[in-house]
Every structure is written in structure tokens, then in C-alpha cells.
């Protein structure tokens, strides 16, 4: 399932990833991400913006209540 977010909101993306557990999503102007086991998978390391979003979303997922 590919979900497209028009605006990057870490909490909204984190809830989406945690609930669906496996799939992919895209953020307009940034690109596509994949996730598995409720965590965003490491994107291309050469893209600093994707790497920052990866870290922020996974940190937000960890902070969400069970």
C-alpha cells in the first residue's frame, strides 16, 4: 500500500507506519520510503533529507504509546 503525504508531519507518518506495520509511503517533494515491522527502513544514505526524516519518524514511533 502506498500512502502519499502532501505535508510532512512526523506524528501522522509515525502513526501510519505503526498501524500498518509493513508497506510504503511517499512524502511530496521528498520521495518514497519503505517500512517493515513498524519501523521505517534505512533510505539511500547519500540523501541527507531522507536520512533525517528516517531518524525522526522512527524516534516518534518509539515514543508513541503501545
Order of alpha helices (4+ residues) and beta strands (2+ residues): beta-alpha-beta-beta-beta-alpha
